[in-house]
Amino acid sequence: MTREDQSSSQTGSTEHYDVVIIGAGVSGMYALHHLREMGLSVRVYDGASDVGGTWWYNRYPGARVDGPGSPFYCYTFSEELMKEWDWAETQSEQSAVLDYLEHVADRFDLRRDIQFETWVEDARYDEAAQRWTVETSTGVCASSQFLICAVGALSTANMPDIPGIHEFAGECYHTGRWPHEPVSFEGKRVAVIGTGSSGIQSIPEIAKEAAHVTVLQRTAQFAFPAGNRPIMPEEMAEARANWHSVIAKMHANQGGFPFDPNPARSALDDTPEQRQALYEKLWQRGGFGFFLNLYSDIAISEEANATLADFVRAKIREIVRDPETAEKLMPDHFVITKRPILEDGYFDAFNRDNVTLVDLREDPIERFTPTSVITRSGEHPIEMLVLATGFDAISGTMLRLNPKGRGGFSLKERWSDRFHNYLGMTISGFPNLFMIHGPGSPGVFYNMPLGAERQMDWIGSCVQHLREQELGAVEPTVASEEAWAAEVSALANATLFPRTDSWWTGANIEGKPRYFFAYLGGSIYYQRIADVAAKNYEGFTFEPAHRADDAQAS
Ligand code: NA7
């Protein structure tokens, strides 16, 4: 089959494309746009009913952007798009982000190449044809030279396995699978399991309506004031007027946001009074700026870390009136080594009469009954259970997909001991497969829409390289994967991050390989991948394109 024949054609029940993309979230949407602009035929599959990925699913009360936020949590590829879209708040609520993504889908006519409500159930690489075949839940089968997994870093819900939970007869919702119909808490006794970002954002909102909220906490958390505020028209105007320099700043910044780098300074260089003054100023201002303006060794030095941890613990004691509850809320890990959380009324919710805290470390859940949750200390009758229990993050959805590479070797086999990859985008034995925000990439440690664009631009260039050179397949060597793993680990091991149990280390999922799997070099990563491309894709091997008659003969 010639390349022309393969372009968006159909043989029997198999559709043929240049590229299949799995996922129509922020990454998959841009991947579609970019590859289409390159003149490729592209098909996107997504299990949801519309675009948005994580923003389509996470509709729980209080769901908001909890990073540095708007207007810079957005695509940068189109200046017109930036100019025509107004963001209302710094911490945009879920519906505002979804509105934006729907607008992007309309504006760039993305939906015509997306098949919704379609799960990719299997993906197999055909070595002779140098193509991937995917099978979907709707029976559609597609073949493509390239497979792009834009499956989301936080998309496979972590469902707790607690005795009796399936017998619970009341309403039960996972925050990452929240219903599209309105959920009423009015007059209900609600239990919430989980105090990560989703629990901490939703608990104060649920408490406003519910008869009673029982918070079931496994790990007490450090959380910081969200500092959400309206974005002033002059701020939007300024961002627009300086859009090119804003983008340049975003590219240069460690986290992908247009902020000037904070001068390197140890927390231990300041007196306790000076530190207190800085922490207090940042606390009052709120927002993600707290982390961006901190001392540079908070995530590196135990002693420096303790100064901030003590400050936040004192704040919790100040906010929460009941001393016993306040003590249960005291986190004991290194601060910011679990995903930093922005809160708006979380600690204060424990001052309400209708909110109680159960510390599962001293009072664990024994089982559920149809009408209650039973902990060691007694029974808590409930009508609703909210599971804010997070995700099998970063690798979980790739493993659920479990693509089969060369020789039918599955990803589950390849990743049985660790998440082998090169540049966080490619895996040896899985030619022509690319991941966006995969393990080993900056992923959740970088402005995710921008990171997706930058990874996708690199993938597009690699695809272009293959087509220009009439190459059929590309994959990394095992040696380059090993070197990459060492680089990722060396960056992580210079910090306190790997020393805390978190979804960043895989510790939240039983049996998951345990190590820190994000690339912590920030913007350095994009220089690294550019260098690899400039050195003729150093660390990769290429296969010439098989002729169609060779492929058929084998
Ligand atoms: P997280 O941050 O993984 O939080 C999940 C929470 O659920 C966390 O407090 C967990 O405790 C708790 N958890 C998980 N399983 C259980 C069981 N079995 N029993 C009790 N408690 C449990 O997920 P989120 O959805 O809040 O946030 C994910 C990201 O989404 C976030 O960073 C934002 O970027 C958006 P643990 O700490 O593991 O002890």
Boltz pocket constraint, residues with backbone or C-beta under 6 A from the ligand:
constraints:
  - pocket:
      binder: B
      contacts: [[A, 66], [A, 154], [A, 158], [A, 160], [A, 161], [A, 175], [A, 193], [A, 194], [A, 195], [A, 196], [A, 197], [A, 198], [A, 199], [A, 216], [A, 217], [A, 218], [A, 219], [A, 339], [A, 340], [A, 360], [A, 388], [A, 389], [A, 390], [A, 391], [A, 501], [A, 503], [A, 508]]
      max_distance: 6.0
